[in-house]
């Protein structure tokens, strides 16, 4: 039995609106009708018959072929491509999928000026090893700021001031510390994350240096969050950024790489502002000091009072803590914590399978310390970022 799929309207079709194809039941019904036109209206084609099974297999084959055609069609667009196809598509924009990353931390080394440290390693209070760049030299002022990488992959945390041990003693290197907490590593970049970065990457060739710099920083390996501020006036602005200056707040990524990108993309005559300083050179070997900042974490503490209904368990309470902490950690640099927005994750919604029906939120308060929790928003400075975890969230249950 032979038939024309296009004539029957059973094949995938590309139009100005995109690609489409009939569903399986439509295909099965059309083939069944065509079969009966050939062999008679009384042909028995129920699933328990050999002919019925043959027709079903033919319909399934056409349906699978249509789905394959749709997948191939979608694989040519970054908006719809998946997995390997998406990884190939974004190469057109000069980017690639970011692999799983290692935690990084900015270390302050002190010692004799000119001391060369080869394959240096520092150790934190938990015993984790942090590898310095292969070869670094302490500056003429007796200090050096470098970005060290954790020897273990994944989200290895290091609190501010917790990296103080020198694992590879070197003559002239006297001490090490981390003024800021480490930027924890991440899993391999997901498809949605890569699509979002691809959208930003088109700004690399934008008309304004500010937008181009934003796209370039977003493409640096290891950068998880960032935010740019530009003061194009001649006076200090509300964030204390000097006039005609650019302030970049960057979480994650190598300190020197970030400085080189800022140097290469910022506008002419625009100075840089921040708490971190790196020395980079231009094509002619001229030195330039580039300044930017790492975001400072603002701990957020939450107090929730619930009225429990029949079916409430302590596991539901832990789920509330997790959802609230995840929301707070998803906020961007400089984003204020609005107390009204916390009710959505605290109510769990559809993600819990309806667990929100087992309780009612009686009171919700937030603060930057346990003692200062109030029913009011938290204002986050421009170079800070809110953060929390389950231990920062207290749930009180009433009956």
Long-range contacts (C-beta under 8 A, 24 or more apart in sequence): 1-35, 1-38, 3-31, 3-34, 5-62, 8-34, 10-62, 10-66, 11-62, 11-65, 11-66, 11-69, 12-65, 12-66, 12-69, 12-70, 12-73, 14-73, 18-73, 19-69, 19-70, 19-73, 19-74, 21-63, 21-66, 21-67, 21-69, 21-70, 22-66, 23-63, 24-59, 24-60, 24-63, 27-59, 27-62, 27-63, 28-55, 28-56, 28-59, 31-55, 31-58, 31-59, 31-62, 78-195, 78-198, 79-195, 82-191, 83-191, 86-191, 86-194, 86-195, 87-194, 89-198, 90-194, 90-197, 90-198, 90-201, 93-198, 93-201, 93-202, 93-204, 94-201, 94-204, 94-219, 95-197, 95-198, 95-201, 95-219, 97-188, 97-189, 97-194, 98-186, 98-188, 98-189, 98-194, 98-221, 98-222, 99-188, 99-189, 100-153, 100-154, 100-185, 100-186, 100-187, 100-188, 101-153, 101-185, 101-186, 101-221, 101-222, 101-252, 102-149, 102-150, 102-151, 102-152, 102-153, 102-154, 102-156, 102-185, 103-149, 103-150, 103-152, 103-154, 103-155, 103-156, 103-157, 103-158, 103-182, 103-183, 103-184, 103-185, 104-147, 104-148, 104-149, 104-150, 104-182, 104-183, 104-185, 104-222, 104-252, 104-253, 104-254, 105-130, 105-147, 105-148, 105-150, 105-158, 105-163, 105-178, 105-180, 105-181, 105-182, 105-183, 106-145, 106-146, 106-147, 106-148, 106-178, 106-179, 106-180, 106-255, 106-276, 106-294, 107-132, 107-145, 107-146, 107-147, 107-148, 107-163, 107-176, 107-177, 107-178, 108-143, 108-144, 108-145, 108-176, 108-177, 108-178, 108-179, 109-136, 109-138, 109-143, 109-144, 109-145, 109-146, 109-173, 109-175, 109-176, 110-138, 110-142, 110-143, 110-144, 110-174, 110-175, 110-176, 111-138, 111-142, 111-172, 111-173, 111-174, 111-175, 112-138, 112-142, 112-172, 112-173, 112-174, 113-138, 113-139, 113-140, 113-141, 113-142, 114-138, 114-140, 114-172, 115-170, 115-171, 115-172, 115-173, 117-168, 117-170, 117-173, 118-170, 119-168, 120-166, 120-168, 120-170, 120-173, 121-151, 121-166, 121-167, 121-168, 122-148, 122-163, 122-164, 122-165, 122-166, 122-167, 122-176, 123-163, 123-165, 123-166, 123-167, 124-158, 124-162, 124-163, 124-164, 124-165, 124-178, 125-162, 125-163, 125-164, 126-158, 126-162, 128-152, 128-156, 128-158, 129-167, 130-158, 130-163, 138-172, 138-173, 145-255, 145-276, 145-277, 145-278, 146-255, 147-253, 147-254, 147-255, 147-256, 150-182, 150-185, 153-185, 154-184, 154-185, 154-187, 155-184, 155-185, 155-186, 156-182, 156-184, 156-185, 157-181, 157-182, 157-184, 158-182, 180-294, 180-296, 181-297, 183-222, 183-224, 183-251, 183-252, 183-253, 183-294, 186-224, 209-265, 209-266, 209-267, 209-270, 210-246, 210-267, 212-265, 213-246, 213-248, 213-261, 213-262, 213-265, 213-266, 216-261, 216-264, 216-265, 217-248, 217-250, 217-253, 217-258, 217-261, 217-262, 220-250, 220-253, 220-254, 220-257, 220-258, 220-261, 221-253, 221-254, 221-257, 222-252, 222-253, 222-254, 223-250, 223-251, 223-252, 223-253, 223-258, 224-251, 224-252, 225-250, 225-251, 225-252, 225-295, 225-332, 225-333, 225-385, 226-250, 226-251, 226-333, 227-332, 227-333, 227-334, 227-382, 229-382, 230-270, 239-381, 239-382, 239-383, 241-273, 242-271, 242-273, 244-269, 244-270, 244-271, 245-270, 245-271, 245-272, 245-273, 246-270, 246-271, 246-272, 246-273, 247-272, 247-273, 247-274, 247-292, 247-293, 247-382, 247-383, 248-272, 248-274, 248-292, 248-293, 249-274, 249-292, 249-293, 249-294, 249-295, 249-333, 249-334, 249-382, 249-383, 250-292, 250-293, 250-294, 250-295, 251-294, 251-295, 251-333, 251-385, 256-280, 258-292, 259-290, 259-292, 260-290, 262-290, 262-292, 263-288, 263-290, 274-383, 293-383, 295-333, 295-383, 295-384, 295-385, 296-381, 296-383, 296-384, 296-385, 297-384, 297-385, 297-386, 297-387, 298-368, 298-378, 298-380, 298-381, 298-384, 298-385, 298-386, 298-387, 299-368, 299-369, 299-387, 299-388, 299-392, 300-328, 300-337, 300-366, 300-367, 300-368, 300-378, 300-386, 300-387, 300-388, 300-392, 301-366, 301-367, 301-368, 301-369, 301-370, 301-372, 301-373, 301-388, 301-392, 301-393, 301-394, 302-328, 302-342, 302-364, 302-365, 302-366, 302-373, 302-388, 302-392, 302-393, 302-394, 303-363, 303-364, 303-365, 303-366, 303-370, 303-373, 303-393, 303-394, 303-396, 304-346, 304-361, 304-363, 304-364, 304-393, 304-394, 304-395, 304-396, 305-361, 305-362, 305-363, 305-364, 305-395, 305-396, 305-397, 305-398, 306-359, 306-360, 306-361, 306-362, 306-395, 306-396, 306-397, 306-398, 307-359, 307-360, 307-362, 307-397, 307-398, 307-399, 308-358, 308-359, 308-397, 308-398, 308-399, 309-357, 309-358, 309-359, 309-360, 310-358, 311-357, 311-358, 312-358, 312-359, 312-397, 313-358, 316-348, 316-352, 316-355, 316-358, 316-359, 317-395, 317-397, 318-390, 319-348, 319-352, 319-355, 320-345, 320-346, 320-348, 320-393, 320-395, 321-390, 321-393, 321-395, 322-390, 323-348, 323-351, 323-352, 324-388, 324-393, 325-388, 325-389, 325-390, 325-392, 325-393, 328-386, 328-387, 328-388, 329-386, 329-387, 329-388, 329-389, 331-380, 331-385, 331-386, 332-385, 333-382, 333-383, 333-384, 333-385, 334-380, 334-381, 334-382, 334-383, 334-384, 334-385, 335-380, 335-385, 335-386, 336-377, 336-378, 336-379, 336-380, 337-366, 337-377, 337-378, 337-380, 337-386, 338-377, 339-364, 339-365, 339-366, 339-375, 339-376, 339-377, 342-366, 359-397, 362-398, 370-394
